Amino acid sequence: MSEAIHQGSIRWFCTVAAAGLALCAGPALGHGAPETDNSPDSRIAATITAAPVIEGLDVMILDAPRPGLLLSYRGEQELTVLGENQEPMLRITERAVKANQDSLTHRLSDQRQKQAQPSGWTTVSESGTYGWMDPRLAVGSGHREEWTIEIVDENGGLFELKGSLEPKPMP
């Protein structure tokens, strides 16, 4: 696939996300901000500090209350994203992304997993692009300031995607 098509996919995703935010913001602005108690005084910002050099692979942070990742791949070989316990979590090619329903990390990242799901591999994207809310980027009682996600190529080469988490004050 060409770089222009890849950039078009990212632009499309951003346009759809912005349109959704605009649709949600309209009614809220018309009625004023709701009153809340115990609203957070900070949010967690995730950043990528080291990205693997794999031809055709692009990764970006999905900035949200719970940060996520958007991975886009236009390479020739299959990549495997490993879960927290080194289990195969995602298989990514230029044409599809498959998720391992038996991966605990995938189950924790997929809100649909509250329903009974089949075991084994299931296609979650019919392109080489997939976004998910990885639990390694979540903040909990065991808050970590750094995260690592390992990616393996077909030849067994191990690559690391690394990042950090930092509290940011709410405006």
C-alpha positions in Angstrom: 0.0 0.0 0.0 1.2 3.5 -0.7 2.1 6.1 2.0 -0.8 8.3 0.6 -3.3 5.6 1.3 -1.9 5.0 4.8 -2.0 8.8 5.6 -5.5 8.8 4.2 -6.5 6.1 6.7 -5.1 8.1 9.6 -6.8 11.3 8.4 -10.1 9.4 8.1 -9.8 8.1 11.6 -9.0 11.5 13.0 -11.9 13.1 11.0 -14.4 10.5 12.3 -13.2 11.0 15.9 -13.4 14.8 15.6 -16.9 14.6 14.2 -18.0 12.4 17.1 -16.6 14.8 19.6 -18.3 17.7 17.8 -21.7 15.9 17.9 -21.3 15.2 21.6 -20.1 18.7 22.5 -23.0 20.5 21.0 -25.7 19.5 23.5 -23.3 19.8 26.4 -22.3 23.4 25.5 -26.0 24.3 25.1 -26.8 23.4 28.7 -23.6 24.3 30.4 -21.2 22.0 32.2 -22.8 19.4 34.5 -22.0 19.8 38.2 -19.8 17.1 39.5 -18.3 16.1 42.8 -14.9 14.5 43.2 -13.8 15.4 39.6 -10.2 14.4 39.0 -7.6 17.2 39.2 -5.3 15.4 36.7 -5.3 12.9 33.9 -2.6 10.5 32.7 -0.8 11.3 29.5 0.9 8.5 27.6 3.8 9.1 25.3 6.0 6.9 23.1 9.6 7.1 24.1 11.1 4.4 21.7 9.3 2.9 18.7 10.6 -0.2 17.0 12.2 0.3 13.5 10.0 -2.0 11.5 9.4 -1.1 7.9 5.8 -0.2 7.3 4.9 0.1 11.0 3.4 3.3 12.5 2.2 3.6 16.1 0.5 6.5 17.8 -1.1 7.2 21.2 -4.9 7.4 21.4 -5.3 10.3 23.8 -8.3 9.6 26.0 -9.2 9.4 29.7 -7.7 5.9 29.4 -4.9 6.1 26.8 -4.7 3.5 24.0 -2.6 2.7 21.0 -3.3 2.8 17.2 -1.1 0.6 15.2 -0.9 0.6 11.4 1.1 -1.8 9.4 1.9 -1.9 5.7 4.8 -4.4 5.7 5.2 -7.7 4.0 5.6 -10.1 7.0 3.3 -11.0 9.9 4.0 -9.3 13.2 2.9 -10.6 16.6 2.2 -8.2 19.5 2.8 -9.9 22.8 0.6 -9.5 25.9 1.7 -8.8 29.4 2.5 -12.5 30.1 4.4 -12.9 26.8 1.4 -14.6 25.2 0.6 -13.8 21.5 -2.1 -11.1 21.7 -2.4 -9.8 18.1 -1.3 -10.9 14.7 -0.9 -8.1 12.2 -0.5 -8.2 8.5 -1.0 -5.6 5.8 -4.5 -7.0 5.2 -5.8 -8.0 8.6 -5.5 -8.0 12.4 -6.4 -11.0 14.4 -6.8 -11.1 18.2 -6.1 -14.1 20.4 -9.3 -14.5 22.4 -7.3 -16.6 24.9 -4.9 -13.7 25.7 -5.7 -12.2 29.1 -4.2 -8.9 27.9 -6.6 -8.8 24.9 -9.6 -9.7 27.1 -8.7 -6.9 29.5 -8.3 -4.4 26.6 -11.6 -5.4 24.8 -14.8 -4.1 26.4 -16.8 -6.7 24.4 -15.1 -9.5 26.3 -17.7 -9.2 29.0 -19.7 -11.5 26.8 -18.7 -15.1 26.2 -16.2 -15.1 23.3 -14.9 -18.1 21.3 -11.3 -19.2 22.0 -8.6 -19.0 19.4 -7.9 -16.2 16.8 -10.6 -13.9 15.6 -10.3 -11.2 12.9 -10.8 -7.8 14.6 -9.8 -5.6 11.6 -9.8 -6.2 7.8 -7.0 -3.8 7.3 -3.5 -3.5 8.8 -4.8 -0.9 11.3 -6.1 -1.5 14.8 -6.6 0.5 18.0 -7.0 -0.8 21.5 -6.9 0.3 25.1 -4.0 -1.7 26.3 -4.0 -2.4 30.1 -0.3 -1.6 30.2 -1.2 2.1 29.6 -3.8 2.1 32.4 -3.3 3.6 35.8 -4.2 1.5 38.8 -3.0 1.0 42.3 0.3 -0.4 40.9 0.9 2.8 38.8 3.9 2.4 36.6 5.6 5.4 35.0 7.0 3.4 32.1 5.5 0.7 29.8 6.8 -1.7 27.2 5.0 -3.7 24.5 7.0 -6.4 22.7 6.5 -7.2 19.0 7.9 -10.3 17.3 8.5 -10.6 13.5 8.2 -13.8 11.5 12.0 -14.5 11.9 11.7 -14.3 15.7 13.2 -10.8 15.9 12.1 -9.1 19.1 11.3 -5.4 19.1 10.1 -3.1 21.9 7.7 -0.3 21.9 8.3 1.8 25.0 6.6 4.7 26.6 5.9 6.6 29.7 2.9 7.7 31.7 2.7 11.1 33.3 0.0 12.9 35.3 -1.1 16.1 33.8 -3.2 18.7 35.6 -6.7 19.2 34.3 -7.2 22.7 32.8 
